[in-house]
Amino acid sequence: MSTLNASFEDAIRITPQGNNKYSAHLHPEWCIGTVPHGGYTTAVIYNLALTHFAYAHPTQYDTPASPISLQLSFLRRTAAGPATLEVEDVKIGARTSTIHIKLLQPSEKNPAQLSVNVVGYITVSPPSAEVGISAPTGWKPYPAPPPGSLPDGKIDLPTLARTGKDGAWIKQNPPFLDFRRAGAQIELYGPRKDETRQQPTGATTIDQWARFQPGGDKNGRWTDAAVVYLLDMFPMALEGFDTLSATAVAKAKGEEVPETKAKFWYPTVTLNIDMKKHLPKEGVEWLYSRIVTKVVRGGRTDLDVSVLDENGEVIALSTQVGLVVSASRNVGSRKLEKL
């Protein structure tokens, strides 16, 4: 099977190598430029946790354990190709267990040596241990997302999928997919341009509904592992960053803002994820994301992402620190692979 046609399951596949070591292959179609997308890489690491407990601790829990919290630091840019993953059991407990992980690849300066590119801690828990108080807080995204066509303001999602529009929502065409190839794995819908999401505080807010279509598969469905990818997938927010970044650079140089703005790369520095609710094993077709950025300063951004299902229930939350750097930092001496 070619990498172009690799399914999502193949793209995040983990192979045990023994002694708490595993291997994976990071696929080029899940890249931003030459660097595997941070959410995709996190999905690989999510699957590492599942594989590790199934392989190294098969009798620890009566039901399979899955991540409830991920805290990752992206130390160096990763690359498409083979990766070695190492796991250290920090705590193996009755309700929760925590592992420390490393993702290693050949060093760019010395390919004969392995470089640690991503590190992190993952806490897992089996669904059977998730017991205790559950109480609704009444939280909803504020300001409310733009309305759909239904009487209660909800979106008619089948109509949106069929016609590309419903109420204030239309199908989006994310820009610069030749460079941001990982964004081609979803079908994205957002508010029309005249629907502003600018909060009174000045924080930039992006709303999106998305369907998962890895490799163009129209029958793709969001699974728990795919949610991790979605938490770092917001092409229209990056378009806003492009405008902000290009405007800031032009202002500093006393020049006009260029029409073509995709000269920037927004690598993830740290990513924290809180998995709130399991999706059905067969997955779901639609998920909503609210993305908020409060401050862009000194070449550094913040991102706060909430993912909800069709019923308005929170599936996962994330916060991350990202950088704003020249796109040349992404490519460097590498060549973009043609798919």
C-alpha positions in Angstrom: 0.0 0.0 0.0 1.4 3.4 -0.9 1.6 6.1 1.7 -1.0 8.2 -0.3 -3.6 5.5 0.2 -2.7 4.5 3.8 -5.6 4.5 6.1 -5.6 6.5 9.3 -5.1 3.2 11.2 -2.1 2.4 9.1 -0.8 6.0 9.5 -0.8 5.7 13.3 0.2 2.1 13.5 2.5 1.1 16.4 4.7 -2.1 16.3 6.1 -3.5 19.5 9.9 -4.1 19.4 10.3 -5.4 23.0 11.8 -3.9 26.1 9.2 -1.1 26.1 10.4 0.0 22.7 8.1 0.5 19.7 8.3 1.6 16.1 6.1 3.8 13.8 6.2 5.3 10.4 5.2 9.0 10.1 3.5 9.5 6.8 4.1 12.5 4.5 0.5 13.1 3.6 0.0 14.1 7.3 2.6 16.8 7.1 2.7 20.6 7.3 5.4 21.3 4.8 8.1 18.7 5.6 7.1 18.2 9.3 4.4 15.8 10.4 1.4 17.7 11.8 1.4 18.0 15.6 -2.1 16.6 16.0 -1.2 13.6 13.8 2.0 13.0 15.7 -0.1 13.2 18.9 -2.5 10.6 17.5 0.5 8.3 16.9 1.5 8.8 20.6 -2.1 8.2 21.7 -2.0 4.9 19.9 1.4 4.1 21.5 -0.3 4.3 24.9 -3.1 1.9 23.8 -0.6 -0.5 22.3 1.8 -0.3 25.3 -0.9 -1.3 27.8 -2.3 -4.0 25.6 1.2 -5.4 25.0 3.1 -4.8 28.3 0.2 -4.8 30.8 -2.6 -6.9 29.3 -4.0 -8.0 32.7 -3.7 -4.7 34.6 -7.3 -3.7 33.9 -10.5 -5.6 33.2 -11.2 -3.3 30.2 -8.7 -1.7 27.9 -7.1 1.4 29.3 -7.0 4.6 27.1 -5.5 8.1 27.6 -7.4 10.6 29.7 -4.6 13.2 29.8 -1.6 13.9 27.5 1.1 16.5 28.2 3.6 16.7 25.3 6.6 18.8 24.5 7.8 19.1 20.9 11.5 19.6 21.3 12.6 19.4 17.6 10.9 19.1 14.3 9.9 15.6 13.4 10.2 14.1 9.9 8.2 11.8 7.7 9.7 8.3 8.0 10.6 5.8 10.6 10.3 6.7 14.3 11.4 4.8 17.5 9.2 5.2 20.6 10.3 4.5 24.1 8.0 4.1 27.1 8.9 4.3 30.8 6.3 3.1 33.3 6.2 5.9 35.9 3.1 4.6 37.8 1.0 1.5 37.2 -2.1 1.9 39.4 -5.5 0.4 40.0 -7.4 3.4 38.6 -4.9 5.4 36.6 -1.4 4.7 35.3 1.1 7.2 33.9 3.9 6.6 31.4 6.7 8.8 30.1 7.3 8.6 26.4 9.9 9.6 23.9 9.7 9.8 20.1 13.2 9.5 18.5 14.3 9.8 14.9 17.7 10.0 13.1 19.4 13.3 14.0 19.4 15.8 11.1 23.0 16.7 12.0 24.2 13.1 12.5 21.8 10.6 11.0 23.7 7.7 12.7 22.4 8.9 16.0 18.9 9.2 17.3 17.5 12.5 18.4 14.7 12.9 20.9 12.1 15.0 19.1 9.0 14.6 21.3 8.6 13.8 25.0 5.6 13.7 27.3 3.5 12.1 30.0 0.3 10.2 29.3 -2.2 9.2 32.0 -4.5 6.3 31.1 -7.5 4.8 32.8 -10.0 2.0 31.8 -13.6 3.0 31.3 -14.6 0.7 34.1 -12.6 2.8 36.6 -14.2 6.1 35.5 -16.7 6.2 38.4 -17.7 9.0 40.7 -19.6 12.2 40.6 -20.9 13.6 37.3 -22.6 16.9 37.4 -23.6 19.3 34.6 -22.0 22.8 34.8 -24.2 24.4 32.1 -21.1 25.5 30.2 -21.6 26.4 26.5 -19.4 28.1 24.0 -19.7 31.9 24.4 -20.4 33.8 22.3 -22.8 31.3 20.8 -21.8 29.9 17.4 -23.6 31.3 14.4 -27.0 29.7 13.8 -28.1 27.1 11.4 -31.5 26.8 9.7 -33.4 24.7 12.3 -35.9 26.5 14.5 -33.8 26.1 17.6 -30.8 27.6 15.8 -29.1 24.2 15.4 -27.5 23.3 12.1 -29.1 20.8 9.7 -26.0 18.8 9.3 -27.3 16.5 6.5 -28.2 19.6 4.5 -24.9 21.1 5.2 -23.1 18.0 3.9 -25.3 17.7 0.9 -25.5 21.4 -0.3 -22.4 22.9 1.4 -24.5 25.5 3.2 -27.0 25.8 6.0 -28.0 29.0 7.8 -24.9 31.0 8.5 -22.6 28.0 7.7 -20.9 27.1 4.4 -18.2 24.7 3.3 -14.7 26.1 3.6 -11.8 25.7 1.3 -8.7 25.8 3.6 -5.9 27.7 2.0 -2.4 26.5 1.0 -3.1 22.8 1.2 0.0 22.1 -0.9 2.0 23.2 2.1 -0.5 22.2 4.9 -1.3 18.8 3.5 -2.6 17.5 6.8 -5.6 19.8 6.4 -6.7 17.8 3.4 -7.8 15.0 5.7 -11.0 16.7 6.8 -14.0 18.3 5.3 -14.5 21.7 7.0 -17.5 24.0 7.5 -17.5 27.4 9.1 -19.5 30.6 9.3 -19.7 33.0 6.3 -17.2 35.8 6.2 -19.9 38.3 7.4 -20.4 36.3 10.6 -17.8 37.7 13.0 -16.6 35.8 16.0 -14.6 38.7 17.6 -15.2 38.7 21.3 -15.5 41.9 23.3 -12.2 41.1 24.9 -10.5 41.1 21.6 -9.8 37.3 21.7 -10.0 35.8 18.2 -12.5 33.0 18.1 -13.0 30.4 15.3 -15.9 28.0 15.0 -15.9 24.9 12.8 -17.8 21.7 12.1 -15.7 18.9 10.6 -16.0 15.5 9.0 -13.1 13.2 9.0 -12.1 12.0 5.5 -8.6 10.5 5.7 -7.2 9.9 2.2 -10.5 11.2 0.7 -12.5 8.5 2.4 -16.1 9.8 2.4 -17.0 7.2 5.0 -14.4 8.3 7.5 -15.5 8.7 11.1 -14.1 10.5 14.2 -12.7 8.1 16.7 -11.0 8.9 20.0 -7.5 8.8 18.3 -8.8 11.0 15.5 -10.1 13.5 18.0 -6.5 14.1 19.1 -5.6 15.1 15.6 -8.7 17.4 15.4 -7.6 19.2 18.5 -4.7 20.6 16.5 -6.5 21.0 13.2 -7.9 24.5 12.5 -7.0 25.8 9.0 -9.1 28.9 9.2 -7.5 29.9 12.4 -4.2 29.6 10.7 -5.5 31.8 7.9 -6.2 34.4 10.6 -2.7 34.0 11.9 -1.3 34.4 8.4 -3.1 37.8 8.2 -2.0 38.9 11.6 1.6 37.8 11.0 1.9 39.3 7.5 0.3 42.6 8.7 2.7 42.8 11.6 5.8 42.2 9.4 4.6 44.7 6.8 3.9 47.3 9.4 7.4 46.8 11.0 9.0 47.2 7.5 6.7 50.1 6.4 5.5 48.0 3.5 2.2 47.0 2.0 0.6 43.8 3.3 1.3 41.1 0.7 -1.6 39.3 -1.0 0.0 35.9 -0.5 0.4 35.4 3.2 1.4 31.7 3.6 5.0 32.5 4.6 4.6 31.3 8.1 4.8 28.1 10.1 3.1 27.6 13.4 4.9 24.7 15.2 3.5 23.4 18.4 5.8 23.8 21.4 3.6 22.2 24.1 0.3 20.5 23.9 -2.0 19.5 26.8 -5.1 17.4 26.2 -8.0 16.4 28.6 -10.1 13.6 27.1 -13.6 14.1 28.6 -15.8 11.5 26.8 -15.3 8.4 24.8 -16.8 8.3 21.3 -18.7 5.2 20.1 -16.3 2.5 18.8 -17.7 3.0 15.3 -17.0 6.7 15.5 -19.2 9.7 14.7 -19.6 11.7 11.5 -19.5 15.3 12.8 -17.6 17.2 15.5 -17.6 20.9 16.4 -14.5 22.8 17.5 -14.2 26.2 19.2 -10.7 27.7 18.9 -9.7 30.7 20.9 -6.5 32.7 20.7 -6.0 35.4 23.3 -2.5 36.9 22.6 0.1 36.7 19.9 3.3 38.2 21.3 7.0 37.8 20.7 6.5 35.2 18.0 4.4 33.0 20.4 0.8 32.1 20.4 -1.7 30.5 22.7 -4.5 28.2 21.6 -7.5 26.9 23.6 -9.6 24.3 21.8 -12.9 22.7 22.8 -14.4 19.8 20.8 -18.1 19.0 21.2 -20.4 16.4 19.6 -23.8 17.0 17.9 -25.5 17.0 21.3 -23.3 19.7 22.7 -21.4 17.4 25.0 -17.7 18.1 25.5 -15.5 15.4 24.0 -12.0 16.8 24.6 -10.2 20.0 25.6 -6.7 21.2 24.8 -4.4 24.1 25.4 -1.1 24.7 23.5 1.8 27.0 23.1 2.8 27.6 19.5 5.4 29.6 17.7 5.1 31.9 14.7 8.2 31.4 12.5 9.1 31.7 8.8 8.0 28.8 6.7 11.6 28.4 5.7 12.2 27.0 9.2 9.9 24.1 8.3 11.6 23.1 5.1 15.2 24.1 5.8 17.4 21.7 3.7 14.6 19.2 3.3 12.6 18.7 0.1 8.8 18.6 0.0 7.7 15.1 -1.0 5.4 14.9 -4.0 2.5 12.6 -3.3 
